[in-house]
């Protein structure tokens, strides 16, 4: 099973909401056995990213541009609803 990490400032409200939306979308499409999204706080990102397959970013660190070895997707469309379907499709493509 692949791991999708979703990070925000505290790893509680925003990232948990987005992780739930991703998991629900995966379940709706019959892909819940393929991957699971997990919420983490941005301070723990370095620890979790080593074992993840996709990173969904909610809160970029201002003034810091990080390069990761895994794909990074903006999670903002999953919060606003604008571009939600395209973002879910992109995540699904990355985990297949």
Backbone as numpy.savetxt, mean C-alpha at the origin, in Angstrom:
# Nx Ny Nz CAx CAy CAz Cx Cy Cz
2.31 -15.95 -0.50 1.47 -14.77 -0.50 2.35 -13.54 -0.50
1.96 -12.56 -1.30 2.72 -11.32 -1.38 2.22 -10.34 -0.33
3.12 -9.43 0.05 2.80 -8.44 1.07 2.81 -7.05 0.47
1.75 -6.31 0.75 1.62 -4.92 0.35 1.66 -4.12 1.65
2.63 -3.23 1.79 2.64 -2.41 2.99 2.10 -1.02 2.66
1.34 -0.49 3.60 0.75 0.83 3.46 1.25 1.65 4.64
1.95 2.74 4.37 2.53 3.52 5.45 1.98 4.93 5.51
1.72 5.37 6.74 1.36 6.76 7.01 2.08 7.17 8.29
1.85 8.37 8.73 2.56 8.90 9.88 2.47 8.06 11.14
1.29 7.56 11.47 1.12 6.81 12.70 0.86 5.33 12.50
0.52 4.93 11.29 0.24 3.53 11.03 -1.07 3.04 11.62
-1.95 3.99 11.95 -3.19 3.59 12.62 -4.40 3.89 11.73
-4.74 5.14 11.58 -6.00 5.47 10.91 -5.91 5.44 9.39
-5.11 6.30 8.82 -5.08 6.44 7.37 -4.56 5.20 6.69
-3.43 4.68 7.11 -2.87 3.50 6.46 -3.75 2.27 6.69
-4.37 2.18 7.86 -5.27 1.06 8.12 -6.50 1.12 7.21
-7.02 2.33 6.98 -8.16 2.51 6.09 -7.80 2.07 4.67
-6.65 2.51 4.19 -6.23 2.17 2.83 -5.92 0.68 2.72
-5.28 0.11 3.72 -5.00 -1.33 3.69 -6.30 -2.13 3.63
-7.30 -1.72 4.39 -8.60 -2.39 4.36 -9.25 -2.27 2.99
-9.16 -1.10 2.38 -9.73 -0.92 1.04 -9.03 -1.81 0.02
-7.72 -1.94 0.13 -6.97 -2.82 -0.78 -7.38 -4.27 -0.55
-7.43 -4.70 0.70 -7.81 -6.08 1.01 -9.23 -6.38 0.55
-10.14 -5.44 0.71 -11.52 -5.62 0.24 -11.56 -5.76 -1.27
-10.80 -4.94 -1.97 -10.76 -5.00 -3.44 -10.17 -6.33 -3.90
-9.14 -6.80 -3.22 -8.55 -8.10 -3.56 -9.57 -9.22 -3.35
-10.30 -9.14 -2.25 -11.31 -10.16 -1.96 -12.43 -10.14 -3.00
-12.88 -8.93 -3.37 -13.95 -8.79 -4.36 -13.55 -9.40 -5.70
-12.27 -9.34 -6.01 -11.79 -9.86 -7.29 -11.25 -11.29 -7.18
-11.45 -11.90 -6.04 -11.01 -13.28 -5.85 -9.51 -13.44 -5.76
-8.82 -12.40 -5.30 -7.36 -12.42 -5.24 -6.82 -12.35 -3.82
-7.66 -12.57 -2.83 -7.21 -12.43 -1.45 -6.17 -13.47 -1.06
-6.08 -14.57 -1.80 -5.04 -15.57 -1.49 -3.70 -15.21 -2.13
-3.72 -14.21 -2.99 -2.51 -13.79 -3.70 -1.67 -12.79 -2.90
-2.35 -11.88 -2.18 -1.63 -10.83 -1.44 -2.48 -10.30 -0.30
-1.80 -9.65 0.64 -2.48 -9.01 1.76 -1.81 -7.68 2.05
-2.62 -6.65 2.31 -2.10 -5.34 2.65 -2.03 -5.20 4.16
-0.95 -4.58 4.63 -0.74 -4.36 6.06 -0.38 -2.90 6.30
-0.95 -2.31 7.35 -0.67 -0.93 7.71 0.55 -0.86 8.63
1.43 0.10 8.35 2.60 0.34 9.20 2.80 1.84 9.35
3.53 2.22 10.41 3.84 3.65 10.54 5.13 3.95 9.78
5.26 5.17 9.35 6.38 5.58 8.49 7.73 5.37 9.17
7.77 5.44 10.50 9.04 5.24 11.21 9.51 3.80 11.16
8.60 2.88 10.93 8.94 1.45 10.84 9.11 0.98 9.40
8.99 1.88 8.45 9.00 1.50 7.04 10.24 0.70 6.65
11.41 1.15 7.07 12.65 0.45 6.68 12.65 -1.01 7.14
12.06 -1.28 8.27 12.01 -2.64 8.78 11.05 -3.52 7.96
9.90 -2.98 7.58 8.88 -3.75 6.88 9.13 -3.85 5.37
9.76 -2.84 4.80 9.90 -2.80 3.34 10.81 -3.93 2.83
11.68 -4.43 3.68 12.60 -5.50 3.28 11.86 -6.78 2.90
10.68 -7.00 3.48 9.92 -8.22 3.23 8.65 -7.98 2.43
8.52 -6.78 1.88 7.30 -6.44 1.14 7.52 -6.55 -0.37
6.40 -6.66 -1.08 6.44 -6.74 -2.53 5.99 -5.45 -3.20
5.13 -4.69 -2.52 4.63 -3.40 -3.02 4.49 -2.47 -1.82
4.84 -1.21 -2.03 4.69 -0.19 -0.99 3.67 0.84 -1.46
2.60 1.02 -0.69 1.59 2.03 -0.97 1.85 3.18 0.00
2.23 4.31 -0.56 2.64 5.47 0.24 1.47 6.42 0.46
1.27 6.79 1.70 0.25 7.78 2.05 0.91 9.11 2.40
1.98 9.05 3.15 2.64 10.25 3.64 4.10 10.26 3.23
4.43 11.01 2.18 5.86 11.11 1.84 6.60 11.92 2.90
7.85 11.59 3.11 8.66 12.34 4.05 9.15 13.59 3.33
8.76 14.75 3.83 9.07 16.02 3.18 10.58 16.23 3.10
11.04 16.57 1.90 12.45 16.86 1.70 13.33 15.63 1.52
12.73 14.44 1.58 13.50 13.21 1.44 12.96 12.44 0.25
13.85 12.12 -0.68 13.46 11.32 -1.83 14.12 9.96 -1.65
13.30 8.95 -1.43 13.81 7.60 -1.20 13.65 6.77 -2.46
14.59 5.91 -2.69 14.51 4.92 -3.75 14.32 3.58 -3.09
13.38 2.80 -3.56 13.13 1.49 -3.00 13.29 0.43 -4.08
13.59 -0.78 -3.66 13.77 -1.87 -4.60 12.46 -2.51 -5.02
11.36 -2.06 -4.44 10.04 -2.58 -4.79 9.20 -1.44 -5.37
8.14 -1.77 -6.11 7.29 -0.72 -6.66 6.60 0.10 -5.57
6.47 1.41 -5.84 5.81 2.33 -4.92 4.59 2.92 -5.63
3.45 2.86 -4.96 2.20 3.36 -5.51 1.64 4.39 -4.54
1.11 5.49 -5.05 0.46 6.48 -4.19 -0.87 5.94 -3.71
-1.12 6.02 -2.41 -2.38 5.58 -1.83 -3.42 6.68 -1.73
-3.07 7.89 -2.10 -4.00 9.01 -2.00 -5.30 8.76 -2.76
-5.26 8.19 -3.98 -6.53 7.92 -4.67 -7.46 6.99 -3.90
-6.91 6.15 -3.05 -7.75 5.26 -2.26 -8.41 5.99 -1.10
-7.87 7.13 -0.74 -8.49 7.97 0.30 -9.55 8.90 -0.30
-9.20 9.51 -1.43 -10.09 10.50 -2.04 -11.15 9.88 -2.93
-10.86 8.71 -3.47 -11.78 8.07 -4.42 -11.48 8.44 -5.86
-10.72 9.52 -6.06 -10.38 9.97 -7.41 -9.20 9.13 -7.92
-9.47 8.30 -8.91 -8.44 7.42 -9.44 -8.33 6.10 -8.69
-9.33 5.80 -7.87 -9.32 4.59 -7.06 -9.18 3.32 -7.91
-10.02 3.18 -8.92 -10.02 1.97 -9.72 -8.69 1.75 -10.43
-8.12 2.83 -10.96 -6.84 2.72 -11.64 -5.73 2.32 -10.67
-5.79 2.83 -9.45 -4.78 2.49 -8.44 -4.91 1.02 -8.04
-6.12 0.55 -7.85 -6.33 -0.86 -7.51 -5.82 -1.74 -8.66
-6.12 -1.37 -9.89 -5.65 -2.14 -11.05 -4.12 -2.20 -11.08
-3.48 -1.08 -10.80 -2.02 -1.03 -10.80 -1.45 -1.96 -9.72
-2.04 -1.92 -8.53 -1.58 -2.79 -7.44 -1.74 -4.25 -7.83
-2.88 -4.59 -8.43 -3.12 -5.97 -8.84 -2.10 -6.41 -9.89
-1.79 -5.55 -10.84 -0.79 -5.87 -11.85 0.57 -6.15 -11.20
0.90 -5.38 -10.18 2.20 -5.52 -9.53 2.31 -6.80 -8.69
1.21 -7.32 -8.21 1.29 -8.53 -7.39 1.10 -9.81 -8.17
0.70 -9.69 -9.42 0.50 -10.91 -10.22 1.82 -11.44 -10.75
